[in-house]
Amino acid sequence: MKLNNKWLRAAIPALLIHCSIGTVYCWSTFKEAIANKIGMSTFSVGWAFSLAIFFLGMSAAFAGKMVEKNIHKSSLISCICFTLGMIGTGLFIQFTSGIIALIGIFLCYGCIMGIGLGIGYLTPVKTLMLWFSEQKGLATGISIMGFGLAKAIATPIMEAIQNNIGIAEMFYILGAVYFVMMFIGHLLLKKPEGWVEPEDVKNEFKPLSMFKNKTFLGIWLMFFINIHCGLALITYEKQILGVTFAGMAVAGAMISIIPSITAAFNALGRIGYSTISDKLKDRNTIYKIIFASSIVVTLIALIPFSISNGSNSIVFGIIVIALLIIVNAGYGGGFSTLPALLSSRFGMDKISKIHGLSLSAWAVAGITGNNMSELILSLTNRTYDYILIVTLVLYIVAMAISLTMVKKGQEEKT
């Protein structure tokens, strides 16, 4: 086997890195255990996840220049920050409580780990697209699928460690495991022989000026809306399923099984949508498909929800499961198709910088998505139809943006 090939130098290291950092989406698995251990409310503890996503997006937005220049430096920083954040979270859980523990978790899980997340998420993407120059969608789909698949793989492992050893020990063990995985990925990751990064003459890339570009602004807005709506629904999956199947004999089974199924579709959407985009004349078509399907299924689910906040029937249950599956698939597909869409509009020369800047939408959505749902529920006596109404309107806005602002631009170039 040749030591320099696209699988060993791009796909495998990308999966090792993304399968590690993607476990951030396992937050719901242990947030209540953390809250109980340190004596704080789940709502206050929940801000650690919001901060992690915020720092993910913002670190990616500002790390693009470093990633373009030196992927080995960025992959090592990601490895260190992510695993230190996990281990530090465990230490604060084990040895402190109350507000001190909460601040420590915000610092370690939210800030330090979040920085590792953002840099690690961005680092392999351009390398993948360089190695898979004719299949950019497939390449980014492979890597970003790992980010989505991490939840399905890690959730049962985390639950087993929590139940048998302890919540703090879970962070120590997994921190060590992920350090090994990410460090191996760091050692393997390499750009193709002969590729030389073009010089950024007089630092010609101006991040703020990108927001004056109608196409980039449109991509940023529809990416933000897709994440915002996805988080608004995905972070309340168990509660929505609880309302849907309340009083039914299958309630317990549905609430425990369906999240694993939707997580699998999240991962499948990441590789499926981006791979399909390789076959299309315009990669923006994928976003039109995502928004159209989300609009239809949200509208269908809204009808019985509006009648009685859930009709508690098998038919309604199937509709809600379809809603969660399609939203999860579109949520994942929006991430994996983004780099290839950006390269089709702006070329490959500064793709890490442009991709990183676009991930600032993820940072903002990480704050607004689940907190919007919490605010709506608190104002409406825990009725979920209002969440569906707001997400439906936003999906329609996103479709309009996709149709009018993200026009087909220059042909892809490597």
C-alpha positions in Angstrom: 0.0 0.0 0.0 1.4 3.4 -1.0 2.1 5.7 1.9 0.8 8.7 0.0 -2.8 8.1 -1.1 -6.1 9.8 -0.6 -7.4 7.3 1.9 -4.4 7.2 4.2 -3.5 10.9 4.0 -7.0 12.4 3.9 -10.1 10.2 4.5 -8.8 8.1 7.5 -7.3 11.0 9.4 -10.4 13.1 8.8 -12.6 10.4 10.2 -10.3 9.9 13.2 -10.6 13.7 14.0 -14.2 14.1 13.2 -15.4 10.9 14.9 -13.7 12.3 18.1 -14.9 15.9 18.0 -18.4 14.9 16.8 -19.2 13.5 20.3 -20.1 17.1 21.3 -23.6 16.1 20.0 -23.8 13.5 22.8 -24.4 16.3 25.3 -28.0 15.2 26.0 -26.6 11.9 27.2 -24.9 13.3 30.2 -26.2 16.8 30.9 -28.7 15.8 33.6 -26.0 13.7 35.2 -23.7 16.7 35.3 -26.4 18.9 36.7 -27.2 16.4 39.5 -23.6 15.9 40.3 -22.7 19.6 40.7 -26.1 20.7 42.1 -27.2 23.0 39.4 -30.2 23.2 37.0 -30.1 21.5 33.6 -30.9 24.8 32.0 -27.8 26.5 33.5 -25.6 23.5 32.7 -27.0 23.5 29.1 -25.2 26.7 28.3 -22.0 24.7 28.2 -23.2 23.1 25.0 -24.3 26.4 23.5 -20.8 27.9 24.4 -19.1 24.9 22.8 -20.9 25.4 19.5 -20.3 29.2 19.7 -16.6 28.7 20.2 -16.6 26.0 17.5 -18.0 28.4 14.9 -15.9 31.4 16.0 -12.6 29.6 16.3 -13.2 28.1 12.8 -14.0 31.6 11.5 -10.7 33.0 12.8 -8.5 29.9 12.3 -8.9 29.7 8.5 -5.6 31.5 7.8 -3.7 29.1 10.2 -5.3 26.1 8.6 -4.4 27.2 5.1 -0.8 27.7 6.1 -0.1 24.6 8.3 -2.6 21.8 8.8 -0.2 19.9 11.1 -0.1 22.9 13.5 -3.9 23.2 13.4 -4.6 19.5 13.9 -2.2 19.3 16.9 -3.8 22.4 18.5 -7.2 20.8 17.9 -6.1 17.6 19.5 -4.7 19.3 22.6 -7.6 21.7 23.2 -10.4 19.1 22.6 -8.9 16.5 25.0 -7.8 19.1 27.6 -11.3 20.4 27.6 -12.8 17.0 28.2 -10.4 16.1 31.0 -10.8 19.5 32.6 -14.6 19.1 32.5 -14.2 15.8 34.4 -11.9 17.4 37.0 -14.4 20.2 37.8 -17.3 17.7 38.0 -15.4 15.5 40.4 -13.7 18.0 42.7 -16.0 21.1 42.7 -19.8 21.9 42.9 -22.2 24.7 42.5 -21.3 27.9 40.7 -17.5 27.1 40.7 -18.1 23.8 38.9 -20.4 25.5 36.5 -17.9 28.2 35.6 -15.2 25.5 35.2 -17.4 23.5 32.9 -18.2 26.6 30.8 -14.4 27.2 30.5 -13.4 23.6 29.8 -16.3 22.2 27.8 -17.5 25.4 26.3 -14.4 27.5 25.6 -11.3 25.2 25.5 -13.0 22.2 24.0 -15.1 24.4 21.7 -11.9 25.9 20.2 -10.6 22.4 19.6 -13.9 21.5 17.9 -13.8 24.4 15.5 -10.1 24.1 14.4 -10.5 20.3 14.2 -13.7 20.5 12.1 -12.1 22.9 9.6 -8.6 21.3 9.4 -9.2 18.2 7.2 -11.7 19.7 4.8 -9.5 21.4 2.2 -7.0 18.4 2.3 -9.9 16.1 1.4 -11.1 18.3 -1.5 -7.5 18.4 -2.9 -7.1 14.6 -2.8 -10.7 14.0 -4.1 -10.6 16.9 -6.7 -13.3 15.2 -8.9 -15.5 14.1 -6.0 -15.4 17.0 -3.6 -18.9 16.3 -2.2 -18.0 12.6 -1.5 -14.8 13.7 0.2 -16.4 16.2 2.6 -19.3 13.8 3.1 -17.0 11.1 4.3 -15.4 13.4 6.9 -18.4 15.2 8.1 -20.4 12.0 8.2 -17.9 11.0 10.9 -18.9 14.1 12.9 -22.6 13.0 12.7 -21.9 9.3 13.2 -19.9 10.0 16.4 -23.2 10.5 18.4 -24.6 7.1 17.4 -21.3 5.3 18.2 -20.4 7.1 21.4 -23.8 7.4 23.1 -24.1 3.8 24.3 -20.4 3.8 25.3 -20.9 7.0 27.3 -24.0 5.6 29.0 -22.2 2.4 29.9 -19.2 4.2 31.4 -21.5 6.6 33.3 -23.6 3.8 34.8 -20.7 1.5 35.7 -17.8 3.9 36.6 -19.0 7.5 36.9 -19.6 10.7 35.0 -16.2 12.3 35.8 -14.4 9.1 34.9 -16.2 9.0 31.6 -14.5 12.3 30.6 -11.1 11.1 31.7 -11.4 7.8 29.8 -12.8 9.3 26.6 -10.4 12.2 26.7 -7.5 9.8 26.6 -9.1 7.7 23.9 -9.8 10.7 21.7 -6.3 12.1 22.2 -4.9 8.9 20.7 -7.3 9.0 17.8 -6.8 12.6 17.0 -3.0 12.4 17.4 -2.9 9.5 14.9 -5.1 11.6 12.6 -2.7 14.5 13.1 0.3 12.4 12.1 -1.4 10.9 9.0 -3.0 14.1 7.6 -1.0 15.4 4.6 -1.8 17.5 1.5 -1.0 16.0 -2.0 2.6 16.1 -3.1 3.3 19.1 -5.1 0.5 21.3 -3.8 1.7 24.7 -2.7 -0.6 27.2 -1.0 -0.8 30.4 -3.0 0.6 33.5 -1.2 -2.0 35.8 0.3 -0.6 38.9 -1.3 -0.8 41.8 1.2 -3.3 39.8 3.2 -5.9 40.4 0.4 -8.5 38.2 2.1 -10.8 40.6 4.1 -13.3 38.6 6.1 -15.8 41.5 6.7 -15.8 42.3 3.0 -17.1 38.8 2.3 -20.4 39.8 3.9 -20.8 42.4 1.3 -20.8 39.7 -1.3 -24.5 38.8 -2.0 -23.7 35.1 -2.8 -21.7 34.6 0.4 -24.2 36.4 2.5 -27.0 34.2 1.0 -25.0 31.0 1.7 -24.3 32.2 5.3 -28.0 33.0 5.9 -29.4 29.7 4.6 -26.7 27.7 6.4 -27.6 29.6 9.6 -31.3 28.9 9.2 -30.8 25.2 8.5 -28.7 24.8 11.7 -31.0 27.0 13.8 -34.1 25.1 12.8 -32.3 21.7 13.1 -31.1 22.5 16.6 -34.6 23.8 17.6 -36.1 20.4 16.8 -33.2 18.0 17.3 -32.4 19.1 20.8 -36.0 18.5 21.8 -36.4 15.1 20.1 -37.1 13.1 23.3 -39.6 15.6 24.5 -41.4 15.8 21.2 -41.5 12.0 21.1 -42.8 11.9 24.6 -45.7 14.1 23.6 -46.4 12.2 20.5 -46.4 8.7 22.1 -47.8 9.7 25.5 -50.1 7.0 26.9 -49.2 4.5 24.2 -47.7 1.0 25.0 -44.8 1.6 22.7 -43.9 5.0 24.3 -40.8 3.8 26.1 -39.4 1.9 23.1 -40.0 4.8 20.7 -38.4 7.3 23.0 -35.3 5.2 23.4 -34.9 3.8 19.8 -35.9 6.7 17.5 -33.0 9.1 18.5 -30.5 6.4 17.4 -32.4 6.1 14.1 -32.5 9.9 13.5 -28.7 10.1 14.4 -28.1 7.5 11.7 -30.0 9.6 9.2 -28.1 12.6 10.3 -24.9 10.8 9.3 -26.4 9.4 6.1 -27.6 12.8 5.1 -24.0 14.1 5.5 -22.6 11.6 3.0 -25.7 11.2 0.8 -26.6 14.8 0.0 -23.0 15.8 -0.6 -22.3 12.8 -2.8 -25.4 13.5 -4.9 -24.2 17.1 -5.3 -21.2 15.7 -7.3 -23.7 14.6 -9.9 -25.6 17.9 -10.1 -24.9 21.0 -12.3 -25.4 23.2 -9.3 -24.7 22.2 -5.7 -27.1 24.7 -4.4 -29.9 22.3 -5.7 -29.1 20.2 -2.6 -30.2 23.1 -0.3 -33.4 23.5 -2.3 -34.1 19.8 -1.8 -33.4 20.1 1.9 -35.6 23.1 2.4 -38.5 21.9 0.2 -38.6 18.5 2.0 -38.4 20.2 5.4 -41.2 22.6 4.6 -43.5 19.8 3.4 -42.9 17.5 6.4 -43.1 20.3 8.9 -46.4 21.5 7.5 -47.8 17.9 7.6 -46.7 17.4 11.2 -48.1 20.8 12.2 -51.7 19.8 11.4 -52.2 17.2 14.2 -49.9 19.1 16.6 -52.1 22.2 16.2 -55.3 20.3 16.9 -54.3 18.9 20.3 -50.5 19.3 20.7 -50.3 15.7 19.5 -53.0 13.2 18.6 -51.3 10.1 20.2 -52.0 7.8 17.3 -49.7 5.5 15.3 -50.3 7.6 12.2 -49.3 10.8 13.9 -46.3 9.0 15.4 -45.1 8.0 11.9 -45.5 11.6 10.8 -43.4 12.9 13.7 -40.7 10.2 13.1 -40.6 11.2 9.4 -40.2 14.9 10.5 -37.3 14.1 12.7 -35.6 11.9 10.1 -35.9 14.4 7.3 -34.8 17.4 9.5 -31.8 15.3 10.8 -30.8 14.3 7.2 -31.1 17.8 5.9 -29.2 19.2 9.0 -26.3 16.9 8.2 -26.5 17.4 4.5 -26.3 21.1 4.9 -22.9 20.8 6.6 -21.3 18.3 4.2 -22.4 20.1 1.0 -21.2 23.6 2.2 -17.5 23.3 1.4 -18.1 22.0 -2.1 -20.8 24.7 -2.7 -18.3 27.4 -1.5 -15.6 26.1 -3.8 -18.0 26.2 -6.7 -18.6 29.9 -6.1 -15.2 31.1 -4.9 -12.7 28.5 -6.0 -10.2 26.5 -3.9 -7.4 29.1 -3.3 -8.8 30.4 0.0 -11.5 27.8 0.7 -10.3 27.1 4.3 -10.7 30.8 5.2 -14.0 31.2 3.4 -15.4 27.9 4.9 -14.2 28.9 8.3 -15.9 32.3 8.0 -19.1 30.6 7.0 -19.0 28.5 10.1 -19.6 31.6 12.2 -23.2 30.9 11.2 -23.0 27.7 13.3 -21.7 29.7 16.2 -24.7 32.0 16.2 -27.1 29.2 15.6 -25.6 27.3 18.5 -26.8 30.1 20.7 -30.2 30.7 19.1 -31.5 27.3 18.0 -32.2 25.3 21.2 -32.7 28.5 23.3 -35.4 29.7 20.8 -37.3 26.4 21.5 -36.9 26.8 25.3 -38.2 30.4 25.1 -41.2 29.4 23.0 -42.0 26.5 25.3 -41.8 28.7 28.4 -44.1 31.3 26.9 -46.7 28.8 25.5 -47.2 26.3 28.3 -44.9 23.7 26.7 -46.8 23.4 23.4 -44.6 22.3 20.5 -46.8 23.4 17.6 -45.4 27.0 17.9 -41.9 25.7 17.4 -43.0 24.0 14.2 -44.7 27.2 13.0 -41.5 29.3 13.5 -39.3 26.6 11.9 -41.7 26.4 9.0 -41.5 30.1 8.4 -37.8 30.1 8.6 -37.5 27.1 6.2 -39.6 29.1 3.7 -37.3 32.1 4.1 -34.3 29.9 3.6 -35.8 28.5 0.4 -36.3 32.1 -0.9 -32.7 32.9 -0.1 -31.5 29.8 -2.0 -33.6 30.7 -5.0 -32.7 34.4 -5.2 -29.3 35.1 -3.6 -27.2 32.0 -4.2 -27.0 32.2 -7.9 -24.8 29.9 -9.9 -21.3 31.4 -10.2 -18.0 30.4 -11.5 -17.3 26.7 -12.4 -15.4 24.7 -9.9 -11.7 24.8 -10.1 -8.9 23.0 -8.3 
